[in-house]
Amino acid sequence: MIVLAGLGNPGDKYARNRHNIGFMAVDEIVRRHHLEPWRNKFKAEVCDGLIGSQKVLMLKPQTFMNLSGEAIGAAMRYYDLDPADVIVIHDELDLPPGKLRTKTGGGHAGHNGLRSIHQHIGPDFHRIRLGIGHPGDKNKVHSYVLKDFAKADGEWLDELIDAIAAAAPLLAQREFSSFQNKVHLTTAPAKTLKREDPQAKKPSPQDVADEAKPDATGPFAALKRLVTGNSGSKT
């Protein structure tokens, strides 16, 4: 069994905040894979079921972001799991909007949700980092993450969340590289292929043959005839 936790703040007020992208991802995974209804347990909303062949406990802490570790730690201890059985989906300021990276272990980089999880279960859990971009000024970070996504973000945001839900069976199997690659392939912009213009005139065989003939009237033609002893006149 694994715990698949999304980070965010509870309540409609925060539902579309950048900080809540983890909640958005697990909500779509639950919907897409027809898991059990949400219920309250461990100071969190939880539901369980199978994703692919893997038993999962989906979890959204209801303690607000700064205390996320309380709920995750309680669930981990109840099911006698290790930190390696915990996967956390969260917002990442240091990635461009729409980018995804997987990571195991490491620091919390000032993210209060990750800091709380560190305090309760240590650093050795898996992270799915979802890029939301950076406001460019560290003094603006707090207000930036607690603001709703801009309307212009809607296209990449919906595409990313859909791709994560579709690739969730790989995530549940802890095939992190395959999961990341599949999401990237799904969300990468289509490359524009250079196509041949069907209306463009193609050279005829005679045109090609004519281009290959030596030039009998060019500036070096007379010199060539002199060297070869061919003046071009009849004898």
C-alpha positions in Angstrom: 0.0 0.0 0.0 1.1 3.6 -0.6 -0.1 6.9 0.7 -0.6 9.4 -2.2 -1.0 12.8 -0.6 -1.8 16.2 -2.2 -0.9 19.4 -0.4 -3.1 22.4 -0.1 -5.4 24.4 2.2 -9.0 23.3 2.9 -12.1 25.3 2.0 -13.6 26.9 -1.1 -11.6 30.1 -0.5 -8.4 28.4 -1.4 -9.6 25.9 -4.0 -8.0 27.6 -7.0 -4.9 28.9 -5.3 -1.5 28.1 -6.7 -0.7 26.5 -3.4 -3.5 24.0 -3.9 -2.3 22.3 -7.1 -1.6 19.2 -5.1 -5.2 19.0 -4.0 -6.3 19.5 -7.6 -4.1 16.6 -8.8 -5.3 14.0 -6.3 -9.0 15.1 -6.8 -8.6 14.3 -10.5 -6.8 11.0 -9.8 -9.7 10.0 -7.6 -12.3 11.0 -10.2 -10.5 9.4 -13.1 -9.9 6.0 -11.3 -13.3 5.8 -9.6 -12.0 5.5 -6.1 -14.2 5.4 -3.0 -15.9 8.6 -1.7 -13.9 10.9 0.5 -14.2 10.5 4.2 -12.6 12.2 7.3 -9.8 10.5 9.1 -6.3 11.4 10.3 -7.2 15.1 10.3 -7.6 14.7 6.5 -9.9 13.8 3.8 -9.0 10.2 2.7 -10.3 7.6 0.2 -8.8 4.4 -0.9 -9.0 1.8 -3.7 -6.9 0.4 -6.5 -5.0 2.3 -9.1 -4.0 -0.3 -11.6 -3.1 -3.2 -9.4 -1.8 -1.1 -6.5 -3.7 -0.4 -3.3 -3.6 3.3 -2.5 -4.7 5.7 0.2 -5.4 9.1 -1.2 -5.0 11.9 1.3 -5.7 15.6 1.5 -4.6 17.1 4.9 -7.2 19.4 6.4 -4.9 21.0 8.9 -3.8 23.8 6.5 -0.5 23.6 4.7 1.8 24.4 7.6 0.7 21.3 9.5 0.4 18.8 6.6 2.8 16.4 8.3 0.4 15.6 11.1 -2.1 13.9 8.8 0.5 12.1 6.7 2.4 10.9 9.7 -0.8 9.6 11.4 -1.8 7.6 8.3 1.7 6.2 7.8 1.9 5.0 11.4 -1.7 3.5 11.3 -0.9 1.4 8.3 2.7 0.6 9.5 4.2 2.2 6.4 7.7 3.6 5.8 8.5 7.0 4.4 9.3 5.3 1.1 5.6 4.3 0.9 4.6 8.0 0.9 4.3 10.1 -2.3 3.5 13.8 -1.9 2.2 16.0 -4.7 3.0 19.7 -4.2 3.5 23.1 -5.8 7.0 24.1 -6.7 8.2 27.7 -7.1 11.5 26.8 -8.6 10.0 25.1 -11.7 8.3 26.9 -14.7 4.6 26.7 -14.8 3.3 23.4 -16.1 6.6 21.5 -15.6 6.8 18.4 -13.5 9.7 16.7 -11.7 10.0 13.7 -9.4 12.3 13.6 -6.5 13.1 11.3 -3.5 14.4 12.8 -0.3 16.2 16.1 0.1 15.4 19.3 1.8 12.1 21.3 2.0 13.5 24.5 0.3 11.3 26.7 2.5 8.1 25.0 1.6 6.0 24.9 4.8 4.1 21.8 3.9 7.3 19.9 3.2 8.9 21.2 6.3 6.0 19.9 8.4 6.2 16.5 6.7 10.0 16.4 7.4 9.2 17.0 11.1 6.8 14.1 11.3 8.2 11.4 9.0 11.7 12.6 8.0 12.9 13.5 4.5 12.9 10.1 2.8 9.5 10.3 1.0 8.8 10.8 -2.7 7.8 14.1 -4.1 6.0 15.1 -7.3 6.9 18.7 -7.8 4.5 20.7 -10.0 5.8 24.0 -11.3 3.9 27.2 -10.6 6.6 29.6 -11.4 8.1 32.3 -9.2 7.0 35.9 -8.7 10.6 37.1 -9.0 10.8 38.6 -5.6 10.9 36.4 -2.4 8.9 39.0 -0.5 6.0 38.4 -2.9 6.0 34.6 -2.5 3.4 34.4 0.2 0.8 36.4 -1.6 1.7 34.7 -4.9 1.0 31.1 -3.8 -2.2 32.2 -2.0 -3.7 33.8 -5.1 -5.8 31.9 -7.7 -4.2 30.7 -10.9 -4.7 33.4 -13.6 -7.1 32.7 -16.4 -4.3 32.3 -18.8 -2.9 29.4 -16.7 -6.0 27.4 -17.4 -4.9 25.6 -20.5 -1.6 24.3 -19.2 -3.0 23.6 -15.7 -5.9 21.4 -17.0 -3.6 19.6 -19.4 -1.1 18.9 -16.6 -3.7 17.7 -14.1 -5.3 15.4 -16.8 -1.9 14.0 -17.7 -1.0 13.2 -14.1 -4.3 11.4 -13.6 -3.8 9.4 -16.8 -0.3 8.3 -15.7 -1.3 7.6 -12.1 -0.9 3.8 -12.5 2.8 4.3 -13.1 3.0 6.5 -10.1 1.2 4.0 -7.9 3.8 1.4 -9.0 6.6 3.8 -8.1 7.8 3.9 -11.6 8.8 7.5 -11.2 10.9 8.0 -14.4 8.3 6.4 -16.6 5.6 8.5 -14.9 7.5 11.7 -15.4 8.3 10.8 -19.1 4.7 10.0 -19.8 3.4 13.3 -18.4 6.1 15.2 -20.3 5.2 13.5 -23.6 1.5 14.2 -23.0 2.0 17.9 -22.2 4.8 18.8 -24.5 3.8 21.2 -27.3 3.4 19.5 -30.7 6.4 20.1 -32.9 5.7 21.8 -36.2 6.9 19.6 -39.0 8.1 21.2 -42.2 5.9 20.0 -45.0 6.6 20.0 -48.7 4.3 22.4 -50.6 2.2 20.2 -52.9 1.7 23.1 -55.2 5.4 23.8 -55.7 6.6 23.0 -59.2 9.1 20.1 -59.3 11.9 20.1 -61.9 11.3 17.9 -64.9 13.8 15.2 -65.9 14.8 17.4 -68.9 15.4 20.4 -66.6 17.7 18.2 -64.5 19.6 17.0 -67.6 19.9 20.5 -69.0 21.4 21.8 -65.7 24.0 19.0 -65.8 25.2 19.9 -69.4 28.4 22.0 -69.6 27.9 25.6 -70.5 29.0 26.1 -74.2 28.7 29.8 -74.1 30.1 30.7 -70.7 33.3 32.8 -70.2 35.6 29.6 -70.0 34.1 27.9 -73.1 36.5 29.4 -75.7 39.5 28.6 -73.5 38.3 25.0 -73.1 38.0 24.7 -76.9 41.5 26.1 -77.4 43.1 23.7 -74.9 41.3 20.7 -76.3 41.9 21.7 -79.9 38.2 21.9 -80.6 37.4 25.3 -82.1 33.8 24.3 -82.7 34.1 24.9 -86.5 33.6 22.2 -89.1 36.7 20.8 -91.0 
